[in-house]
Amino acid sequence: MTRIERAGIADMAGVYRACLRTGEAGEDATELYRDPDLLGHVYAGPYVARGVGTQLVVVDETGVAGYLLSADDTADFEEWAERTWYPPLRARYPRLDDGSKDAEVIGLIHAPERTPPELAAEYPAHLHIDLMPQVRGLGLGRILIDQLVSELRQRGVGGVHLGVDVANRNGIGFYEHLGFREIAREPGGLLMGLRLD
């Protein structure tokens, strides 16, 4: 039976696994990384560890099969991550310069992407959502985003944004169907936003 639950620390390993299994424009990135935890360290772990905002997991008989992780205030989240989350990871992962996918993500640990202030002002919240293949096509993506949008509105948050790989045409179409629109471009990706007022 597939269900949606609030994410907690006990879900961390499963969230990391789902992050890796969807880490290449929605497809399995397992063979691309020597260290299977790297993507999770950047795109999933800090949200579960901090536990602020809306953090949801999709659970089936295999364990965590997807998630929606978010921050209501992107600027505040990025400051927290800089102070609390990244310093021990920087000590564990010295910079690499070997052209690998690992080196690319380790670079983000040492120099995290920062959201432009003007974008964060209009779309202060952000989210990451990933579903493993066995739970796609069940309407769960829409349920997760609808729940997030409802909770953001209850908390008075005026907008939300996310990044999506330009190669992820299905993802882009899905977000557009839910009312997100392109608000900026970045190397290899789009930023899409939804106003909530």
C-alpha positions as CSV (number, residue, x, y, z in Angstrom):
1,M,0.0,0.0,0.0
2,T,1.5,3.3,-1.1
3,R,1.1,6.2,1.4
4,I,2.3,9.7,2.1
5,E,3.8,10.5,5.5
6,R,5.7,13.3,7.2
7,A,9.4,12.9,6.7
8,G,11.6,12.3,9.7
9,I,15.2,11.5,10.5
10,A,14.4,7.8,10.3
11,D,13.6,8.3,6.6
12,M,17.0,9.8,5.8
13,A,18.6,6.7,4.2
14,G,15.5,6.1,2.1
15,V,15.3,9.7,1.0
16,Y,19.0,9.5,-0.1
17,R,18.3,6.4,-2.0
18,A,15.3,7.9,-3.8
19,C,17.4,11.1,-4.5
20,L,20.1,9.0,-6.2
21,R,17.6,6.8,-8.1
22,T,16.0,9.9,-9.7
23,G,19.1,12.0,-9.8
24,E,19.7,12.1,-13.6
25,A,16.9,14.3,-14.9
26,G,14.4,11.9,-13.1
27,E,16.3,8.7,-14.1
28,D,18.6,6.5,-12.1
29,A,22.0,8.1,-11.4
30,T,23.5,5.2,-9.4
31,E,26.1,4.4,-12.0
32,L,27.2,8.0,-12.3
33,Y,28.5,8.6,-8.8
34,R,31.3,6.8,-6.9
35,D,29.8,8.1,-3.6
36,P,26.1,7.3,-3.5
37,D,25.4,9.9,-0.8
38,L,26.6,13.0,-2.6
39,L,23.3,14.0,-4.3
40,G,21.4,13.4,-1.1
41,H,23.8,15.6,0.9
42,V,22.9,18.6,-1.4
43,Y,19.4,18.1,-2.5
44,A,17.6,16.1,0.3
45,G,19.5,15.7,3.6
46,P,19.4,19.3,4.8
47,Y,15.6,19.5,4.5
48,V,15.0,16.3,6.5
49,A,17.6,17.2,9.1
50,R,16.2,20.7,9.6
51,G,12.6,19.5,9.7
52,V,11.1,23.0,9.0
53,G,8.4,23.6,6.4
54,T,6.7,20.8,4.5
55,Q,8.7,17.5,4.3
56,L,6.8,14.5,2.9
57,V,7.8,11.0,1.9
58,V,6.0,8.5,-0.3
59,V,6.3,5.1,1.2
60,D,5.6,1.7,-0.4
61,E,6.5,-1.9,0.3
62,T,10.2,-1.1,-0.7
63,G,10.4,1.8,1.8
64,V,10.8,5.4,0.8
65,A,9.9,5.7,-3.0
66,G,9.7,9.4,-3.3
67,Y,9.5,12.7,-1.5
68,L,8.6,16.4,-1.5
69,L,11.1,18.5,0.5
70,S,10.7,22.2,0.9
71,A,11.7,25.4,2.6
72,D,9.3,28.3,3.3
73,D,12.0,30.9,3.3
74,T,14.8,30.1,0.8
75,A,17.2,32.8,2.0
76,D,16.8,31.7,5.6
77,F,17.3,28.1,4.6
78,E,20.4,28.9,2.6
79,E,21.9,30.8,5.6
80,W,21.1,27.9,7.9
81,A,22.7,25.4,5.5
82,E,25.8,27.5,5.2
83,R,26.2,27.7,9.0
84,T,25.1,24.3,10.0
85,W,24.8,21.7,7.3
86,Y,27.8,22.3,5.0
87,P,30.8,22.8,7.3
88,P,31.1,19.1,8.4
89,L,30.5,18.0,4.8
90,R,33.3,20.3,3.6
91,A,35.6,18.7,6.1
92,R,34.7,15.2,4.9
93,Y,34.8,16.0,1.2
94,P,37.8,18.0,0.0
95,R,37.4,19.6,-3.4
96,L,38.1,17.3,-6.4
97,D,39.2,18.4,-9.9
98,D,38.9,15.2,-11.9
99,G,35.9,16.1,-14.1
100,S,33.7,13.6,-12.4
101,K,30.1,13.9,-11.3
102,D,31.3,13.5,-7.7
103,A,33.6,16.5,-8.2
104,E,30.7,18.5,-9.6
105,V,28.5,17.9,-6.5
106,I,31.4,18.3,-4.1
107,G,31.8,21.7,-5.7
108,L,28.3,22.5,-4.7
109,I,29.1,21.5,-1.1
110,H,31.9,24.0,-1.1
111,A,30.1,26.7,-3.0
112,P,26.4,26.2,-2.8
113,E,24.1,27.8,-5.4
114,R,22.4,30.9,-4.0
115,T,19.0,32.0,-5.1
116,P,19.0,35.6,-6.5
117,P,17.4,37.9,-3.9
118,E,14.8,39.3,-6.4
119,L,13.6,35.8,-7.1
120,A,13.5,34.8,-3.5
121,A,11.5,37.9,-2.7
122,E,8.7,37.0,-5.2
123,Y,8.9,33.2,-4.8
124,P,10.3,32.8,-1.2
125,A,9.7,29.1,-0.8
126,H,11.3,26.3,-2.9
127,L,10.9,22.6,-3.2
128,H,12.4,19.4,-4.4
129,I,10.2,16.5,-5.5
130,D,11.2,13.1,-6.8
131,L,9.3,9.9,-7.4
132,M,10.9,6.6,-8.2
133,P,9.4,4.7,-11.3
134,Q,7.2,2.3,-9.3
135,V,5.1,5.2,-7.8
136,R,4.9,7.4,-10.9
137,G,1.6,7.7,-12.8
138,L,-0.5,7.4,-9.6
139,G,-1.3,11.1,-9.2
140,L,1.1,11.3,-6.2
141,G,3.1,14.3,-7.6
142,R,0.0,16.4,-7.8
143,I,-1.2,15.3,-4.3
144,L,2.2,16.3,-2.9
145,I,2.4,19.7,-4.6
146,D,-1.3,20.4,-3.7
147,Q,-0.6,19.6,-0.1
148,L,2.5,21.8,-0.1
149,V,0.7,24.7,-1.8
150,S,-2.1,24.4,0.8
151,E,0.3,24.5,3.7
152,L,2.3,27.4,2.2
153,R,-0.9,29.4,1.9
154,Q,-1.8,28.6,5.5
155,R,1.6,29.9,6.6
156,G,1.2,33.1,4.5
157,V,3.9,32.3,1.9
158,G,3.3,34.2,-1.3
159,G,5.2,32.0,-3.9
160,V,7.2,28.9,-4.5
161,H,9.9,27.9,-7.0
162,L,11.9,24.9,-8.1
163,G,14.7,24.0,-10.4
164,V,14.2,21.4,-13.2
165,D,16.7,19.9,-15.6
166,V,16.1,21.0,-19.2
167,A,16.3,17.4,-20.2
168,N,13.4,16.5,-17.9
169,R,10.6,17.3,-20.5
170,N,8.0,15.3,-18.5
171,G,8.8,17.2,-15.4
172,I,8.5,20.6,-17.1
173,G,5.2,19.6,-18.6
174,F,3.9,18.4,-15.2
175,Y,4.8,21.7,-13.5
176,E,3.4,23.8,-16.3
177,H,0.1,21.8,-15.9
178,L,0.0,22.7,-12.2
179,G,0.4,26.4,-13.0
180,F,4.2,26.9,-12.6
181,R,5.9,29.0,-15.3
182,E,9.5,29.6,-16.3
183,I,10.9,32.5,-14.2
184,A,14.7,32.1,-15.0
185,R,17.2,30.0,-16.7
186,E,20.4,28.6,-15.3
187,P,23.1,26.3,-16.9
188,G,21.3,23.1,-17.8
189,G,18.1,24.0,-16.1
190,L,15.0,26.1,-15.6
191,L,13.7,27.8,-12.6
192,M,9.9,27.6,-12.4
193,G,7.7,29.5,-10.1
194,L,4.1,29.7,-8.8
195,R,2.5,32.6,-7.1
196,L,0.2,31.7,-4.3
197,D,-1.7,35.0,-3.7
